[in-house]
């Protein structure tokens, strides 16, 4: 799996940080939203991305603009 840090424009000049976790040959993708107080790098978000990657699913993790 490769993890690529990216930036996503959401409104005007506002951008949010994101991580694109993509296993080789991914056939699907999931965009999970974390809960308040736990950002995209939280251990549970990272473990979920890793587990899904092992099943061939790419994951786009992101931080809300208030993070």
C-alpha positions as CSV (number, residue, x, y, z in Angstrom):
1,X,0.0,0.0,0.0
2,X,1.2,3.5,-0.7
3,X,0.1,6.5,1.4
4,X,0.2,9.8,-0.4
5,X,-0.4,13.1,1.5
6,X,-2.7,15.4,-0.5
7,X,-4.7,18.6,-0.1
8,X,-8.3,18.9,-1.1
9,X,-10.0,22.3,-2.0
10,X,-13.4,22.5,-0.2
11,X,-14.6,26.1,-0.5
12,X,-12.9,29.2,-1.9
13,X,-9.4,29.2,-0.6
14,X,-10.1,26.6,2.1
15,X,-8.3,23.3,1.8
16,X,-8.1,20.2,4.0
17,X,-5.3,17.8,4.4
18,X,-5.8,14.2,3.4
19,X,-4.1,10.8,3.1
20,X,-4.7,8.6,0.0
21,X,-4.1,5.0,1.0
22,X,-4.0,2.9,-2.2
23,X,-3.1,-0.7,-2.5
24,X,-1.9,-2.0,-5.8
25,X,-4.9,-3.1,-8.0
26,X,-7.5,-1.4,-5.8
27,X,-11.0,-2.1,-7.1
28,X,-13.0,0.1,-4.7
29,X,-12.5,3.1,-2.4
30,X,-13.9,4.3,0.9
31,X,-14.0,7.9,2.3
32,X,-14.5,7.6,6.1
33,X,-15.2,10.6,8.3
34,X,-13.5,10.5,11.7
35,X,-15.3,11.6,14.9
36,X,-14.7,14.8,16.8
37,X,-11.3,14.8,18.5
38,X,-9.8,12.0,16.4
39,X,-8.0,13.2,13.2
40,X,-7.2,11.2,10.1
41,X,-3.9,9.9,11.6
42,X,-5.6,8.5,14.7
43,X,-4.5,4.9,15.3
44,X,-8.0,3.5,14.6
45,X,-8.3,5.4,11.3
46,X,-4.8,4.1,10.3
47,X,-5.7,0.5,11.3
48,X,-8.9,0.7,9.3
49,X,-7.1,2.0,6.2
50,X,-4.5,-0.7,6.6
51,X,-7.1,-3.5,7.0
52,X,-9.1,-2.3,4.0
53,X,-6.0,-2.1,1.9
54,X,-5.3,-5.7,2.7
55,X,-8.6,-6.4,1.1
56,X,-7.9,-4.3,-2.1
57,X,-9.9,-1.2,-1.0
58,X,-8.3,2.2,-1.2
59,X,-9.1,4.7,1.5
60,X,-9.2,8.5,1.4
61,X,-8.7,9.8,5.0
62,X,-9.1,13.6,5.6
63,X,-9.3,16.1,8.3
64,X,-12.3,18.5,8.5
65,X,-11.4,22.1,8.2
66,X,-11.8,22.7,11.9
67,X,-8.9,20.3,12.7
